[in-house]
Amino acid sequence: MSDIPTETAEGLHPDVRPGTRFNKVWIIPIIALLLGAWLVKNNLDHQGEIVLIRFENAAGIKEGKTEIKCRSVNIGMVEEITLTEDLGVELEVRIKPQHLHLIRDDSRFWVEKPRVQGASISGLNTLISGAFLQLDPGVGQKGTRDFDGLEAPPVTPLTVEGLRLTLTAEFPGSVGIGSGIYFNDSVIGRVESRVFNMDTRTVNFGIFIEEEYSDLITDHSLFWQSSGINLRIGADGFDLELPSLDSLVAGRISVGVPTGLPPGEPIADEMILALFKSQEAAQNTTFQGGVEFLLLLNESLRGLKVGSPVEFRGLRIGRVGQISYKLIDNVNIQTIPVLIQLDTRLMASHFPPSVLDEGENGFKDALKNGLRASLKSGNLLTGQLYVDLDYYPNETYAGVELQGDIIVLPTVHTGLEGIGTQVSSLLEKFNQLDIEELIAKVGQTSDEATRALDNVNRAMVSSKGVVADAQTTLKEIAETVKSLNAILISEDTKAISTSLRETLAQVNQSLEPLSNNGTVYGDLRRTMDELRAAIRSINRMTTEIADKPNSLLFGKDSNTKKIPRARR
C-alpha cells in the first residue's frame, strides 16, 4: 500500500486571484511607436511640399544641388529632373513648409544665370555660386502646385506697385523686353513683355510705369518709338535725333501729351493703347479738323506735300490736307487745287476766343484787309514748301468765292519757291566741278605767287639803299639852305652890292621850298614815309604767304597766332 497521505475532499480549497489586464512589458514598444510617429510627422512637416515646374531645358540645374530662392533667401531645393514626352523638362521642387504661402496661382519661376540682353548684363553672381531658381511670389490665390517656368526673368516683380499697360504696334522696331519708357528724357518705366499676335499681325508690349510716375500717364498721353538714329527732313529743316547708347542698343519708347492739349486724367491699370512709329505720327493722330479752305495755285508745287504745315506769321495752325484736281468741278489745268485744313486745337492755343468766334463777317473783314495765302520755302536745301497766311493790304478784295461748299482763299505769288530750284541748280553745277584739278591749280598759283613776292621782297631790300641816298641828299640840301641863310644875314653880305643881295635873296627864295619848313621837303618826306610803309607791308605780306601760301586766295585766318621772327 502506498504511504502517500490522502486528504478528504473537505480539506482541499483552490487559491483564486484576479488576472492582470496590462503587462508593463508593453510600455516600451508603445513609447517607441509614439516616438516614431512623432518623428515621421515632424520629418514630413519639415520636408514641405512638391511643386512641379516645366522648362524647355535644364541647363545649369542639378538634382539635390540647385536651390530655389526668393529675394536671395533659400526656400527649397530641386529634388528630381524628368524629361517629358514632348522633350521638355519637368522639375520636382520641394518648398519648405514655412514658405509655402509664397506659392500662388500667378507665381513666376525662372532660372537665374548670367545674361546679356540689350545694353544690360545680369546674373553675374551666379558665375561663382552657380545657377539657381528664382521665385516671384505674385499676389493671386494660394494652392497651385503646377507652373510653367519663364525662359527670361521678368523686368519687375508683380508685388511692386505701379501702372501696367499694354501697347500695340504694327511695326515694333528695335523695342524689346527691358527697353526704357521715357518722359522728357527721364526713365519712368520698362517694357516687361513682347508678344506677336497672329490674329491682328501686331506686337503687344506689356509695360510697367513706376508708382511715383504713374500720374504722368493720362488719357491724353501718346506713346511713340524713339529708338535708333532718326533724321527727318521737312519744311522746318533737318531734325536729327541721336539717342543714348542704351536706347540705341535696347530700344526706347517715349510718352508725352501733344502741344495744346490739357494734361488729362489718370488712366486705369491694364489698358490697351497704341504705340506709334514716330512722334510725328503720334502728333498727326491728334489733329482736330476745323475750317477748310481751297487754294488755287498757278505755280509749281514741287516741295509741297500732304501734311505740309500751314502757318500764320510763323504760328502753325494747320496742314495741307489734299492736292488734287478732283477738288473742283470745272478743272482749269493752269491752276492746281490745294485743300488746307486748320487745326481747331492749334487755333485755340494761339488765338483768343473773341477772334475765333467772329464767324463769316470776321472772315470777310479779313479778306478785305488783305488776308492771302502764299507758298514759301521752309528749307532751301531740301526745297520743302509750306503754306503761309498773312495780310497784304495792297491786294484788292473781289468777294468770297466758293467751290462747292469750300471757301476759296485768294493767293499771292511771292516767287520764293524758285529759290529752291536755283539752289538745286547751283549744287548740281558745283557737283560737276573737278575739285581735285581746281585744288591743284590753286596750289600752282600759290607757288607762283610765292616766287613772285620773293622777287619783290628782294627788290624792296635793294631799294633800301636808294631811299637812304635820297635821305642823305635831303639832309645836304637842308644844310645848304642853312648856310645861305647865314650868309644873307651876316655883316659881310650886307656890304655886298644891292644887286648881288637881291640875287642871293632870289636864290634863297627859290630854295625855300626845299627847307625843313618847305612844301617840297614835306612832300618828299611824306613820300619817303609812304614808301617805307609800303616796304613794311610788302615784307609782312611776303612773310605771310611764305608761311601760308593759300592765304593769297582764302585770306588770313584771324585765329592764327603771329610767330615772332628774328631781324634780318
C-alpha positions in Angstrom: 0.0 0.0 0.0 1.2 3.4 -0.6 2.2 5.6 2.2 1.0 8.8 0.5 -1.3 10.6 2.7 -4.7 11.4 1.4 -6.9 14.3 2.3 -10.5 14.4 2.4 -12.5 16.4 -0.1 -13.4 18.9 2.6 -9.7 19.8 3.2 -8.9 20.9 -0.5 -9.5 24.8 -1.3 -8.2 26.5 -4.6 -6.3 29.8 -4.5 -8.3 32.1 -6.8 -6.7 35.5 -7.8 -7.8 38.2 -10.3 -5.8 38.2 -13.6 -3.6 41.3 -14.7 -5.1 43.2 -17.7 -2.0 45.2 -18.8 1.5 43.9 -18.8 4.2 46.5 -18.1 6.4 45.0 -20.7 4.3 46.7 -23.4 5.2 50.2 -22.2 8.5 50.4 -24.1 7.1 49.3 -27.5 4.2 51.8 -27.2 6.6 54.6 -26.3 8.8 53.7 -29.3 5.8 53.6 -31.6 4.7 57.1 -30.4 8.1 58.5 -30.8 8.5 57.1 -34.3 5.1 58.6 -35.3 6.2 61.9 -34.0 9.4 61.8 -35.8 7.7 60.8 -39.1 5.2 63.7 -38.7 8.0 66.1 -37.8 10.0 65.0 -40.8 7.1 65.4 -43.1 6.3 68.8 -41.7 9.8 70.0 -42.3 10.1 68.5 -45.8 7.4 70.8 -47.2 5.5 70.1 -50.5 6.5 69.2 -54.0 5.9 71.9 -56.7 6.2 70.9 -60.4 7.9 73.4 -62.8 8.4 72.9 -66.5 11.2 74.5 -68.6 12.4 74.0 -72.1 15.8 72.7 -70.9 17.6 72.0 -67.6 20.8 74.0 -68.4 22.7 74.6 -65.1 20.2 72.7 -62.9 21.3 69.7 -60.8 19.3 67.4 -58.6 19.9 67.9 -54.9 22.1 70.9 -55.5 20.2 73.6 -57.3 18.4 75.8 -54.8 15.2 77.8 -55.2 15.3 81.3 -53.8 13.1 84.3 -53.2 14.8 87.7 -52.5 18.1 85.7 -52.2 16.6 83.5 -49.4 16.7 79.7 -49.8 13.2 78.4 -49.7 13.6 74.9 -51.3 15.6 72.5 -53.4 15.3 70.7 -56.7 14.8 67.0 -56.0 14.2 65.4 -59.4 14.6 66.3 -63.1 12.4 64.4 -65.6 12.4 64.6 -69.4 8.8 64.8 -70.7 7.4 63.2 -73.8 7.5 66.5 -75.7 11.2 66.8 -74.9 10.6 69.4 -72.2 12.0 69.3 -68.7 9.9 68.9 -65.6 11.4 69.8 -62.2 10.1 68.5 -58.8 11.0 71.2 -56.4 10.4 70.8 -52.7 9.4 74.0 -51.0 10.0 74.4 -47.2 6.7 74.5 -45.3 7.3 77.9 -43.8 7.5 79.4 -47.3 4.5 77.6 -48.9 2.4 80.7 -48.5 4.6 82.3 -51.3 3.3 79.8 -53.9 0.3 81.4 -55.6 -1.5 80.8 -58.9 0.3 83.8 -60.5 3.8 83.0 -59.1 6.6 83.0 -61.6 9.7 80.9 -61.7 12.9 81.3 -63.8 16.5 80.2 -63.9 18.9 82.8 -62.6 22.1 82.7 -64.7 24.4 85.2 -66.5 22.5 87.0 -69.2 23.4 89.8 -71.7 20.3 91.4 -73.0 20.5 94.7 -75.0 22.7 97.1 -73.0 22.2 95.3 -69.7 24.1 92.5 -68.0 22.6 90.4 -65.2 23.2 87.3 -63.1 27.0 87.8 -62.8 26.8 86.5 -59.2 25.9 83.0 -60.5 29.3 82.7 -62.1 30.6 81.7 -58.6 27.6 80.3 -56.8 26.1 78.5 -59.8 22.6 78.8 -61.3 19.5 78.7 -59.1 15.7 79.0 -59.5 14.2 82.4 -58.6 10.6 82.9 -57.4 8.4 85.9 -57.8 5.6 85.2 -55.3 2.7 87.0 -57.0 -0.5 88.3 -55.5 -3.0 85.6 -56.5 -4.8 82.8 -54.7 -2.9 80.0 -52.8 -2.9 76.3 -53.5 -1.5 75.9 -57.1 1.4 73.4 -57.3 1.9 73.2 -61.1 3.7 76.0 -63.1 5.4 76.8 -66.4 8.7 78.4 -65.8 9.9 81.6 -67.6 12.8 81.4 -70.0 13.8 85.0 -69.2 13.4 86.9 -65.9 10.6 89.4 -65.6 11.6 93.1 -65.6 9.6 93.9 -62.4 8.1 91.7 -59.8 4.3 91.5 -59.5 4.5 92.7 -55.9 5.9 96.0 -57.0 3.3 98.8 -57.1 2.9 100.6 -60.4 0.9 101.1 -63.6 0.8 98.2 -66.0 -0.4 98.8 -69.6 -0.4 97.1 -73.0 0.9 98.9 -76.1 0.0 97.6 -79.6 2.3 98.3 -82.5 2.2 97.3 -86.2 5.9 98.0 -86.6 7.7 97.4 -83.3 11.2 98.3 -84.5 14.0 97.5 -82.0 11.9 97.9 -78.9 12.1 94.7 -76.8 12.0 93.4 -73.2 13.8 95.8 -70.9 13.5 98.8 -73.2 13.0 102.1 -71.2 9.9 104.2 -71.1 11.0 107.9 -71.2 9.1 111.1 -70.3 11.1 114.2 -71.2 14.3 112.1 -71.4 13.8 110.6 -67.9 13.2 106.9 -67.4 9.8 106.2 -65.8 9.3 102.6 -66.6 10.3 99.5 -68.6 8.9 97.1 -71.2 8.1 93.8 -69.5 7.0 91.6 -72.4 6.8 91.4 -76.1 4.3 89.1 -77.8 3.4 88.8 -81.5 -0.4 88.5 -82.1 -1.1 86.2 -85.1 -4.7 87.3 -85.4 -4.1 91.1 -85.7 -0.5 90.8 -87.1 0.6 93.2 -84.4 3.0 93.1 -81.5 1.8 93.6 -77.9 4.1 95.2 -75.4 3.4 94.8 -71.7 4.9 97.9 -70.0 5.3 98.9 -66.4 5.3 102.5 -65.1 6.7 103.1 -61.6 4.2 104.1 -59.0 5.7 107.6 -58.4 5.4 108.4 -62.1 2.0 106.8 -62.8 0.2 110.2 -62.6 2.2 111.3 -65.7 0.2 108.8 -67.9 -3.2 110.3 -68.7 -6.0 109.7 -71.2 -4.2 112.3 -73.5 -0.8 110.7 -73.4 0.7 109.2 -76.5 3.4 106.6 -76.9 5.9 106.5 -79.8 9.1 104.8 -80.7 12.3 106.8 -80.4 14.9 104.1 -80.8 17.8 104.4 -83.2 19.1 107.5 -85.1 16.2 109.5 -86.6 16.8 112.0 -89.4 13.8 113.9 -90.6 13.8 116.4 -93.5 10.8 118.7 -93.8 9.7 122.2 -94.2 11.2 123.1 -90.8 14.7 121.9 -92.0 16.8 119.0 -90.7 15.8 117.3 -87.4 18.5 114.8 -86.2 17.8 112.8 -83.1 20.8 111.0 -81.5 19.7 108.7 -78.7 21.8 107.4 -75.8 23.8 104.2 -76.2 21.4 102.3 -74.1 18.4 103.5 -76.2 20.3 102.7 -79.4 21.1 99.1 -78.4 18.0 98.2 -76.3 15.3 100.4 -77.9 13.2 103.2 -76.4 9.6 104.3 -76.0 8.7 107.9 -75.3 5.5 109.2 -73.9 4.0 112.7 -73.7 1.0 114.9 -74.1 0.7 116.8 -77.5 1.1 120.5 -77.5 -2.1 122.4 -77.0 -3.9 119.6 -75.1 -4.6 119.7 -71.3 -2.8 117.1 -69.2 -5.8 114.9 -68.9 -7.0 112.5 -66.2 -5.1 109.4 -64.9 -5.9 106.1 -66.6 -6.7 102.7 -65.1 -4.4 99.8 -64.9 -4.3 97.1 -67.7 -5.5 99.5 -70.5 -4.6 98.8 -74.2 -3.0 101.8 -76.0 -1.4 102.4 -79.4 2.4 102.6 -79.9 3.2 104.9 -82.8 6.2 104.6 -85.1 7.4 108.2 -84.5 6.5 111.4 -82.7 5.2 113.0 -85.9 2.8 110.0 -86.5 1.6 110.4 -82.9 1.0 114.1 -83.3 -0.9 113.6 -86.5 -3.5 111.5 -84.7 -4.4 114.4 -82.5 -5.3 116.6 -85.5 -8.8 118.2 -84.9 -10.1 119.3 -88.2 -12.0 122.6 -88.3 -12.3 125.1 -91.1 -11.1 124.1 -94.6 -10.0 126.4 -97.4 -9.3 125.8 -101.0 -6.2 127.4 -102.7 -6.0 127.7 -106.5 -2.2 128.0 -107.2 -0.8 128.7 -110.7 2.8 127.8 -109.8 4.9 124.7 -109.3 4.0 122.7 -106.2 7.3 120.8 -106.1 8.2 120.5 -102.5 4.7 120.8 -101.2 3.1 117.6 -100.0 0.1 116.3 -98.0 0.9 117.1 -94.3 3.0 120.2 -95.0 2.4 122.8 -92.4 0.1 125.8 -92.7 1.3 128.8 -90.7 0.1 132.3 -89.9 3.1 134.6 -89.4 5.2 131.7 -88.1 2.5 130.1 -85.9 1.5 126.6 -87.1 -2.3 126.4 -87.4 -3.0 123.6 -89.8 -1.8 121.3 -92.5 -2.2 120.6 -96.2 -5.0 118.0 -96.4 -5.2 117.2 -100.1 -3.7 118.2 -103.5 -5.9 117.1 -106.4 -7.8 118.4 -109.4 -10.8 116.4 -108.1 -11.4 119.1 -105.5 -13.0 121.4 -108.1 -15.8 120.8 -110.7 -14.6 122.9 -113.6 -10.9 121.8 -114.0 -8.5 124.5 -115.1 -5.2 122.9 -115.8 -3.4 126.1 -115.2 -4.3 126.2 -111.5 -3.7 123.4 -109.0 -6.3 123.0 -106.2 -4.8 122.6 -102.7 -7.0 121.9 -99.7 -5.7 123.3 -96.4 -7.2 122.3 -93.0 -7.0 124.4 -89.9 -6.5 122.6 -86.6 -9.1 123.7 -84.0 -6.8 122.7 -81.2 -3.9 124.7 -82.5 -6.1 127.7 -83.3 -7.4 127.7 -79.8 -3.9 127.6 -78.4 -2.8 130.7 -80.4 -5.8 132.9 -80.6 -8.3 134.2 -78.1 -12.0 133.1 -78.3 -13.0 136.6 -79.5 -11.0 136.2 -82.7 -12.2 132.6 -83.3 -15.9 133.4 -82.8 -16.2 136.3 -85.4 -17.8 134.0 -87.9 -18.5 134.7 -91.6 -18.3 138.5 -91.1 -14.9 138.2 -89.5 -13.6 136.2 -92.4 -15.0 138.8 -94.9 -13.3 141.6 -93.0 -10.0 139.6 -93.0 -10.3 139.2 -96.8 -10.9 143.0 -97.2 -7.9 143.7 -95.0 -5.7 141.6 -97.3 -5.6 138.1 -95.9 -4.0 135.9 -98.5 -2.2 132.6 -98.8 1.2 132.0 -100.4 3.8 129.4 -100.8 7.1 129.9 -99.0 10.3 127.9 -98.8 10.8 126.2 -95.5 14.2 124.8 -96.4 16.4 126.0 -99.2 18.5 122.8 -99.3 15.6 120.3 -99.4 13.2 122.6 -101.3 10.3 121.9 -98.9 7.4 124.4 -99.1 4.7 125.4 -96.7 1.6 127.5 -96.9 1.8 130.9 -95.2 -1.2 133.1 -94.3 -0.6 136.8 -94.0 -2.0 140.2 -94.7 -1.2 142.0 -97.9 -3.0 145.4 -97.6 -2.5 146.4 -101.3 -4.4 143.4 -102.6 -7.9 144.1 -103.9 -11.0 142.4 -102.5 -13.2 140.6 -105.0 -15.7 139.0 -102.6 -16.0 135.4 -101.3 -15.6 132.7 -103.9 -16.9 129.1 -103.3 -16.1 125.8 -104.9 -18.9 123.6 -103.8 -19.1 124.1 -100.0 -15.5 125.1 -99.6 -14.4 128.8 -99.5 -11.6 129.7 -101.9 -8.9 131.7 -100.2 -7.1 134.1 -102.5 -3.4 133.6 -103.1 -0.4 135.8 -103.9 2.7 134.9 -105.8 5.9 135.5 -103.8 8.4 133.9 -106.1 10.3 132.4 -103.1 9.6 128.8 -104.2 12.0 129.3 -107.1 14.9 129.8 -104.7 15.0 126.1 -104.0 15.3 125.4 -107.7 18.1 127.8 -108.0 19.9 126.3 -105.1 19.5 122.8 -106.6 20.8 124.0 -109.9 23.8 125.6 -108.1 24.5 122.4 -106.2 24.4 120.4 -109.5 26.9 122.8 -111.1 29.1 122.6 -108.0 29.0 118.8 -108.2 30.1 119.0 -111.8 33.3 120.9 -110.9 36.6 119.0 -110.9 37.6 119.9 -107.4 40.9 118.0 -107.4 42.0 119.8 -110.6 40.9 123.1 -109.1 42.9 122.5 -105.9 45.9 121.6 -108.0 45.7 124.8 -110.0 45.3 126.8 -106.8 48.4 125.2 -105.4 50.3 126.0 -108.6 49.1 129.6 -108.4 50.1 129.9 -104.8 53.6 128.6 -105.6 54.0 131.2 -108.4 52.7 134.0 -106.2 55.2 133.0 -103.5 58.1 133.1 -106.0 56.9 136.5 -107.4 56.6 138.0 -103.9 60.1 136.7 -103.1 61.4 138.6 -106.0 59.5 141.7 -104.9 60.9 141.3 -101.4 64.5 141.1 -102.7 63.8 144.2 -104.9 62.5 146.1 -101.9 65.6 145.1 -99.9 67.8 146.5 -102.7 65.6 149.7 -102.8 66.5 150.5 -99.2 69.9 151.9 -100.4 68.1 154.2 -102.8 65.9 155.5 -100.0 69.0 156.1 -97.8 70.7 158.1 -100.6 67.6 160.2 -101.1 67.5 161.0 -97.3 71.2 162.0 -97.4 70.6 164.3 -100.3 67.7 166.0 -98.5 69.9 166.5 -95.5 72.6 168.1 -97.7 70.1 170.4 -99.3 68.9 171.5 -95.9 72.4 172.2 -94.8 73.0 174.3 -97.9 69.9 176.4 -97.2 71.0 177.0 -93.7 74.4 178.2 -94.9 72.8 180.5 -97.4 70.6 182.0 -94.7 73.6 182.6 -92.5 75.4 184.3 -95.4 72.4 186.6 -96.1 72.1 187.8 -92.5 75.9 188.3 -92.0 77.5 191.7 -92.0 79.7 190.8 -94.9 76.7 190.0 -97.1 75.2 193.4 -96.2 78.2 195.1 -97.6 77.8 193.4 -101.0 76.1 195.3 -103.6 72.3 195.5 -103.6 72.1 193.6 -106.9 74.1 190.7 -105.5 72.0 190.7 -102.3 68.8 190.7 -104.4 70.2 187.8 -106.4 71.0 185.8 -103.3 67.6 186.6 -102.0 66.0 185.2 -105.1 68.2 182.1 -104.8 67.1 181.8 -101.2 63.5 182.2 -102.2 63.9 179.5 -104.9 65.5 177.1 -102.3 62.9 177.9 -99.6 60.5 175.0 -100.6 63.4 172.6 -100.1 64.0 173.7 -96.5 62.7 171.9 -93.4 59.5 174.0 -93.5 59.1 174.0 -97.2 56.4 172.3 -99.1 58.7 170.3 -101.4 60.6 169.0 -98.4 57.4 168.0 -96.7 56.1 166.3 -99.8 59.4 164.4 -100.2 59.3 163.4 -96.5 55.7 162.1 -96.7 56.6 160.2 -99.9 59.6 158.6 -98.2 57.3 157.6 -95.2 54.8 156.1 -97.5 57.5 154.2 -99.4 58.8 152.8 -96.1 55.3 151.8 -95.0 54.7 150.1 -98.4 58.0 148.2 -98.0 57.0 147.0 -94.5 53.5 145.9 -95.8 55.2 144.0 -98.6 57.5 142.4 -96.2 54.7 141.3 -94.0 52.7 140.0 -97.0 55.6 138.0 -98.3 56.2 136.5 -94.9 52.6 135.6 -94.5 52.5 134.0 -98.0 55.7 132.1 -97.3 54.2 130.7 -94.1 50.7 130.0 -95.7 50.7 130.2 -99.5 46.9 129.7 -99.8 46.3 133.0 -97.8 46.6 134.9 -101.1 43.3 133.3 -102.1 41.5 132.5 -98.9 42.7 135.3 -96.7 44.4 135.2 -93.3 43.0 133.2 -90.5 42.0 135.5 -87.7 42.8 132.8 -85.1 46.3 132.2 -86.3 48.9 133.4 -83.8 51.8 135.5 -85.1 55.1 133.7 -84.9 57.9 136.0 -83.9 60.8 136.2 -86.4 64.4 137.3 -85.9 65.7 140.5 -87.5 67.4 140.2 -90.9 
